[in-house]
Amino acid sequence: MARKRRTPARPTVVLDFGGVLSAGHDPVPDLHELLGGDAATLGESLWSHRPDYDRGTVDAATYWGSVAAASGIETLSAEEVAELQAADDRYFLRLNPESRALLHDLARNEVRLVLLSNASVGFGEAVRRTDWFEAFSFAVISGEEKVVKPEREIYEILLEVLAHENGGVARPGDVVFFDDREDNVEAARALGIDAHLWPRNGDPRPEGVEHGAVQARRVLAERGIPLD
């Protein structure tokens, strides 16, 4: 009996958010307009407390209260917490034009898209309200899962969800992943995921280094993913 040849699975494209889809990676100026104080001190506080917020071990009030304290503000109302979160969301939700064009072409060709981001629960909610999120099958948000990249577990969560869609079969090699941090890329590769480093949007690129979307288009074309 002739054995039926299995049609190769169509790759899933998984994208990080900050630095890959977002236009920039520095919300401090926008937040400084609201909080005042010394911008450098504010930025240090914003990023030093961010890992716990992205992991979901502190809530929005605790995180933004710590950030505001760097500007000499002792307490925040619920409305002020919401205002700071909204300002942070607005900054990061400004998509890079070339990244947006890539999303458009992938969605138009019905490529399965997944978002994998170190981000707070609040940001995950904001992402899902955008008009372009309808192009994605789902999002894995670190604050919701209580685990962050580059920890192995968050990639296993991603693969578990994808396996459920594939009838319980996990195929890491069918996942093409783009991230702007080398440690996140290496962690994904350790699980067999086809992971690639994306030069961070908003950072100066050395001469001769292409935009991440250009590199991604080449990688995806090599994997047979249509973009025309």
C-alpha positions as CSV (number, residue, x, y, z in Angstrom):
1,M,0.0,0.0,0.0
2,A,1.4,3.4,-1.0
3,R,1.9,5.6,2.1
4,K,0.2,9.0,1.8
5,R,2.8,11.8,1.9
6,R,2.0,14.4,4.6
7,T,1.7,17.9,3.4
8,P,4.3,20.1,5.2
9,A,2.7,22.3,7.9
10,R,2.5,25.9,7.0
11,P,4.7,27.9,9.4
12,T,3.3,30.0,12.2
13,V,4.9,33.5,12.5
14,V,5.4,34.6,16.1
15,L,6.4,38.2,16.8
16,D,7.6,40.1,19.8
17,F,6.0,43.5,20.4
18,G,8.4,46.1,21.9
19,G,11.2,46.8,19.5
20,V,9.7,44.6,16.8
21,L,6.2,46.0,16.1
22,S,6.4,49.2,18.1
23,A,8.0,52.2,16.5
24,G,10.2,53.0,19.5
25,H,11.3,51.6,22.9
26,D,11.5,54.7,25.1
27,P,8.3,56.0,26.7
28,V,10.1,58.1,29.3
29,P,9.7,61.4,27.5
30,D,5.9,60.9,27.3
31,L,5.7,59.8,31.0
32,H,8.0,62.7,32.1
33,E,5.4,65.2,30.7
34,L,2.9,63.7,33.2
35,L,5.1,63.1,36.2
36,G,7.9,65.7,36.0
37,G,11.0,65.4,38.1
38,D,14.4,64.3,36.8
39,A,13.9,62.3,33.5
40,A,17.0,60.1,34.1
41,T,15.8,59.1,37.5
42,L,12.3,58.5,36.2
43,G,13.7,56.3,33.4
44,E,15.8,54.3,35.8
45,S,12.8,53.6,38.0
46,L,10.5,52.8,35.1
47,W,12.8,50.0,33.8
48,S,14.1,48.7,37.1
49,H,10.6,47.9,38.3
50,R,9.4,46.8,34.9
51,P,10.4,43.1,35.1
52,D,8.1,42.5,38.1
53,Y,5.3,44.3,36.3
54,D,5.8,42.3,33.1
55,R,5.9,39.1,35.2
56,G,2.6,39.9,36.8
57,T,4.0,39.8,40.4
58,V,2.9,43.5,41.0
59,D,-0.3,45.2,39.9
60,A,-0.6,48.5,38.1
61,A,-1.1,50.6,41.2
62,T,2.1,49.2,42.8
63,Y,4.2,49.6,39.6
64,W,3.1,53.1,38.7
65,G,3.3,54.1,42.3
66,S,7.0,53.1,42.3
67,V,7.6,54.9,39.1
68,A,5.9,58.1,40.3
69,A,7.9,58.0,43.5
70,A,11.1,58.7,41.5
71,S,9.5,62.0,40.5
72,G,8.7,62.8,44.2
73,I,5.0,61.9,44.0
74,E,4.0,59.9,47.1
75,T,0.6,58.7,46.1
76,L,-1.5,58.2,43.0
77,S,-5.2,58.1,42.6
78,A,-6.8,55.3,40.6
79,E,-7.5,57.8,37.8
80,E,-3.8,58.8,37.8
81,V,-2.7,55.2,37.6
82,A,-5.0,54.6,34.6
83,E,-3.7,57.8,33.0
84,L,-0.1,56.6,33.3
85,Q,-0.9,53.2,31.9
86,A,-2.8,54.7,29.0
87,A,0.2,57.0,28.2
88,D,2.5,54.0,28.2
89,D,0.1,52.0,26.1
90,R,-0.3,54.8,23.5
91,Y,3.5,55.1,23.2
92,F,4.1,51.4,22.5
93,L,1.0,50.9,20.3
94,R,2.4,53.2,17.7
95,L,3.5,50.7,15.1
96,N,6.6,51.0,13.0
97,P,5.4,51.6,9.4
98,E,7.5,48.8,8.0
99,S,6.4,46.4,10.7
100,R,2.8,47.4,10.0
101,A,3.2,46.8,6.3
102,L,4.7,43.3,7.1
103,L,1.7,42.5,9.3
104,H,-0.7,43.6,6.5
105,D,1.0,41.4,4.0
106,L,1.1,38.4,6.3
107,A,-2.6,38.9,7.2
108,R,-3.6,39.3,3.6
109,N,-2.0,36.0,2.8
110,E,-3.8,34.3,5.7
111,V,-0.5,33.4,7.5
112,R,-1.2,32.4,11.1
113,L,0.2,35.1,13.4
114,V,0.9,35.0,17.1
115,L,2.1,37.7,19.5
116,L,4.6,36.7,22.2
117,S,5.5,39.6,24.5
118,N,6.9,40.5,27.8
119,A,4.2,42.9,28.9
120,S,1.8,43.7,31.7
121,V,-1.7,42.5,31.9
122,G,-2.9,46.0,31.2
123,F,-0.9,46.2,28.0
124,G,-2.2,42.8,26.9
125,E,-5.7,44.2,27.3
126,A,-4.8,47.3,25.2
127,V,-3.3,45.2,22.5
128,R,-6.4,43.1,22.1
129,R,-8.5,46.2,21.6
130,T,-6.5,47.5,18.6
131,D,-7.9,47.2,15.1
132,W,-4.8,45.3,13.8
133,F,-5.0,42.5,16.4
134,E,-7.7,40.8,14.5
135,A,-4.8,39.5,12.2
136,F,-3.5,37.5,15.1
137,S,-4.7,34.0,16.2
138,F,-3.8,34.7,19.9
139,A,-1.3,36.4,22.2
140,V,0.9,35.0,24.9
141,I,1.5,37.9,27.4
142,S,4.0,37.4,30.2
143,G,2.0,39.3,32.8
144,E,-0.9,36.9,32.3
145,E,1.2,33.8,32.4
146,K,3.4,34.9,35.3
147,V,6.5,34.0,33.4
148,V,8.8,36.0,31.1
149,K,11.1,35.5,28.2
150,P,13.8,34.1,28.0
151,E,12.5,31.6,30.5
152,R,11.7,28.2,28.9
153,E,8.2,27.9,30.3
154,I,6.8,30.8,28.3
155,Y,7.9,29.2,25.0
156,E,6.4,25.9,26.2
157,I,3.1,27.7,26.8
158,L,3.3,29.0,23.2
159,L,4.0,25.5,21.8
160,E,1.3,24.0,23.9
161,V,-1.4,26.3,22.5
162,L,-0.1,25.7,19.0
163,A,-0.1,21.9,19.6
164,H,-3.7,22.1,20.7
165,E,-4.6,23.6,17.3
166,N,-2.5,20.9,15.6
167,G,-4.3,18.0,17.2
168,G,-1.9,17.7,20.1
169,V,1.3,17.6,18.0
170,A,4.0,20.1,18.9
171,R,6.2,21.2,16.0
172,P,8.7,23.8,17.2
173,G,10.4,23.8,13.8
174,D,7.1,25.1,12.2
175,V,7.4,28.3,14.2
176,V,9.3,31.3,12.9
177,F,9.9,33.7,15.7
178,F,11.3,37.3,15.6
179,D,12.6,39.1,18.7
180,D,14.9,42.1,19.4
181,R,16.8,40.4,22.2
182,E,19.5,37.9,21.6
183,D,18.8,36.0,24.9
184,N,15.1,35.6,23.9
185,V,16.1,34.3,20.5
186,E,18.7,31.8,21.9
187,A,16.1,30.5,24.4
188,A,13.6,29.8,21.6
189,R,16.2,28.1,19.5
190,A,17.0,25.8,22.4
191,L,13.5,24.4,22.0
192,G,13.9,23.9,18.2
193,I,12.0,27.1,17.2
194,D,13.3,28.9,14.1
195,A,14.1,32.1,15.9
196,H,15.7,35.3,14.4
197,L,17.1,38.5,15.9
198,W,15.3,41.6,14.8
199,P,17.3,44.9,15.0
200,R,15.4,46.9,17.6
201,N,13.0,49.5,16.1
202,G,13.9,53.0,17.3
203,D,17.6,52.3,17.8
204,P,20.2,53.6,15.4
205,R,21.1,50.8,13.0
206,P,24.8,50.4,12.0
207,E,25.5,51.1,8.3
208,G,24.5,48.2,6.2
209,V,22.1,46.7,8.7
210,E,18.7,46.3,7.2
211,H,15.4,47.1,9.0
212,G,14.0,44.0,10.8
213,A,11.0,43.9,8.5
214,V,13.3,43.6,5.5
215,Q,15.3,40.8,7.1
216,A,12.0,39.1,8.2
217,R,10.6,39.2,4.7
218,R,13.7,37.4,3.4
219,V,13.5,34.7,6.1
220,L,9.8,34.2,5.5
221,A,10.3,34.0,1.7
222,E,12.9,31.3,2.2
223,R,10.4,29.3,4.3
224,G,7.8,29.6,1.5
225,I,5.5,32.0,3.3
226,P,3.8,34.2,0.7
227,L,4.0,38.0,1.0
228,D,3.0,39.3,-2.4
